[in-house]
Amino acid sequence: MTHRGSCHCGQIRFEAQGDFDTAMECNCTHCSRKGYLLWFVPRTQFALKTPESSMSTYTFNKHVIKHHFCPKCGCAPFGFGVSNGAEMAAINVRCLEDVDLSGIQRRFADGRSL
């Protein structure tokens, strides 16, 4: 299935291939403040539909995850990182079109302890 998403103003648009019924809810200071609900897909299943120059990037802690956000509206729809040697996209499901969040099971991750 193709999921379409964007930042609030639409300056950043993307598509991701796959299905999900769970999302990770992390308690690290960044994820909890932003309210992320994350779905992870291989980077090959993610397609940015707008120029990379339309987004800004934030890193923190070990600087291994590139959190991308819109410099216009501030919305943070996804990030890129590497897990077990594979490039991944961490998609904020709150930024996907037509997703019923009440049907998404949440998996807790203790990011504050990392």
N, C-alpha and C positions, 0 to 999 in steps of 0.2 A: 504494500500500500504506500502511496505517496502522501506525505504530510507536508503542508505548506505553512510557513511561519514568517514572522517579521517582527521588527521593533514596533513601537507604538505609532510612529509617524510614517512608517513604510520605506524609509531611506535604506534599510537593510532588509532584504528578502532572501529566503532560502527554502530548500526542499530537502526532505530526508525520507529515505526508503526504509520500510520496516513496520512492525507492529509492536505495541507495548500495552500492558495493562498495569504495570507498576512503574513508579518513579522514585528516585532516591531523594530523600530529604536529609540534607547534611546540616549539622549544628555548628560548623565552623563560623567564624565571625563574618566572613564574606557571604556565604550562602544564606545564612540565617537573616542577615540584614537585607539581602536582596529578595528573599522569599523564593529561592530557586526550588523547582521540582525538576530533577534531571533525568533524562533518558539518554543512554549512551549508545551510539552506533559507530561502526567502523567509518573512518573518514571517507572511504570510497562510496559510502551510502549517503553522503551529504553533498549538496550542491549549493553554493552561494550564487544567487541570481542577480546580485548587484556588485559593483566594483569593490574590491578590497579597500580602496581609498575612501569609501563611504563610512568606514567604521574606525573606531579607536580600540586600543588594546590595553588591558590592565593585567599586571602580574603581581603576585605577592608571595610571601613565605619563601618557598624554594624556587619560585619563578618557573615552574614546569608546566603550568596550565596557562594558556593565553585566553583570558576572558575578554570576549569582544562585546562592545557596546556602541550604541549610536551617540555620536557627539551632539546631535541635534535634540533628541528627546530623552536621552539617558538610559533607554531601555537596553537590557543585556540579554539577548536571546540565545546565545550559545558560547561555547569555548572550545578550544582545541588542546589536546594533550596526547601523551603516549602512555599506554597501559600494557605491560608485559610485551613490550617491543612493537605493539601495533598502534598506529595513529588512530585516534578516536575523536569524535565530536560529542560534546556534552550539551545536549539541547534542553533548554528551559521549556518544558511542556506548556507552561503558562503563555508562551508566545506562539503556540501553534493554533491554527484556525480550527474551529469546529471540534474542539476536544472538551468533553464533559468531565471536568475535574473531579466531580463526585464519584465517578466510576473508576478512578485511578487509585490503586492501592499504593501506599507509601512505605518505602523501605528506609529505615533510619540508618544514618551513617554518623559515627562519632568522629567528625573531622577535627574537633577541638583537641582531641588527644593525639593527633599526628604531629 
